[in-house]
Amino acid sequence: MPKVGMQPIRRRQLIDATLDTINEVGINDATIAQIARRAGVSTGIISHYFKDKNGLLEQRCATLRVNYVMPWLPA
């Protein structure tokens, strides 16, 4: 049974690991295995939360948009 409250923590951990991996090897060479290893989780966890690499990248872009673009937009 999954631990209660772990989903937001895991999602954040995976999103951060994705950015670190992309910064290191580039977006085309970043693999699910590399991201999972950097995050300290199994590749299955990524599939569980994001379905695939594209889902993870989409979430990463959404996070960047909310954190860095939205604050600059006029109200």
Secondary structure, DSSP 8 states (H G I E B T S, - for coil): ---TTHHHHHHHHHHHHHHHHHHHH-TTT--HHHHHHHHTS-HHHHHHHHSSHHHHHHHHHHHHIIIIIGGGS--
